[in-house]
Amino acid sequence: MVTPTPSAAPTPPAAPTPPASGITPVEEELLRLAGSVPDPELPMVSLAELGVMRGLRLLGPGRVEVELTPTYTGCPALESMATDIERVLHDHGVPEVAVRTVLSPPWTTDAISAEGRRKLAESGIAPPAPRGAAAGGPVPVALAVRCPHCGSTETELLSRFSSTACKALRRCTACGEPFDHFKEL
Amino acid sequence: MTAALALGDDALVLSHRLGEWAGHAPVLEEEVALANIALDLLGQARVLLSLAGDEDELAYLREERAFRNVQLVEQPNGDFAQTIARQLYFSTYQELLYERLARGTGPFAPLAAKAVKEVAYHRDHAEQWTLRLGDGTEESHERMRRGLDALWRFTGELFEPVEGCEVEWHTLHDAWLTRISSVLERATLTVPEGPRRGGWAAGAGRQGLHTEPFGRMLAEMQHLHRSHPGATW
């Protein structure tokens, strides 16, 4: 267990997040900056595209609180996400940045934006299929996962777990290439 | 907070046991799978232990008697089949428990709602292997049977009520038994017989009484932190 930076330690959810409509233009700009940070494991997508940014509040002059949600509870990238966000905001003149982890509502792969999905596929990672609002529990591995290299749907599961918690390993039977599949969650 | 310790210690201890497979798993895919499951459990443990106090102090500086995990999760890995048996028993229980906690309004609801999706995947992994080993060769069937039998007596403790968890434990038990029976039947195995309660050996983990291998596991898990307090990298 890595000793977490104080700002990245998982904390129980406290006060409910204020509605997004209450966000000021400055907060919006800072949220855009924080959200532009690339994911440490999947640097082709930003944190905003991954859908893990939950909010940002200006608490006072030079004091900002950012809310971040993990993809998986044990995602080890969470701490570097928090550090990267702090650095970007420091560089833009915010001296005091607190990054808070929120769990509720749980992140799902449906939070990944269309642009994020496109970038994943472009980098050879098959994006997750939409789960839909009615889905409950995990969706079995989708029957047809498209090969990000040749586009064939003739692909097979090699391993249910892969290089990170969020991916499974598949192989395309048409072109023979193995590829990662971002699992539906 | 007793319940946070009980659930957090379950996740932490099982995470460590699964981590022991690193470098030893029969195939690379399973090495990755067990490490991924361990990582999910570690994440859950961190959130739960943080509800009870300082996560690092709780994980690395408590003595054996202060741990509140069930004895099932501290049992040694055994062969791969025995690890799968432990996974089947525990992940089935954990998924049913988290489903119920997620529906509630207690302090564990946010974590349970998030983690239940991860645990469902762990349970599915254990079921697939139970089917493959049980309905595989004579050797794999026999080993799976032995693993299930060896751990059966530790399963009664899973359903001892934990103070602070608003859960109907007897219906949780019934749902667990139904699901386990169905998987074992499909795997051409039978539900083990024998006592699951009574006797000091099986079922006092929640009171801080642990089996002999747990002390050795803790020694390894805590050694680095105790030797180099405050170490970071």
Interface residues (C-beta under 8 A of the other chain):
Chain A: M1 V2 T3 P4 A9 P10 T11 P12 P13 P70 Y72 T73 G74 C75 P76 L103 S104 P105 P106 W107 G137 P138 L158 S159 R160 F161 S162 S163 A165 L169 K183 L185
Chain B: E29 V32 A33 A35 N36 I37 L39 D40 L41 L42 G43 Q44 R46 V47 S50 L51 E55 D56 A59 Y60 P107 A109 P110 L111 A113 K114 A115 V116 K117 E118 A120 Y121 D124 H125 Q128 G230 A231 T232 W233
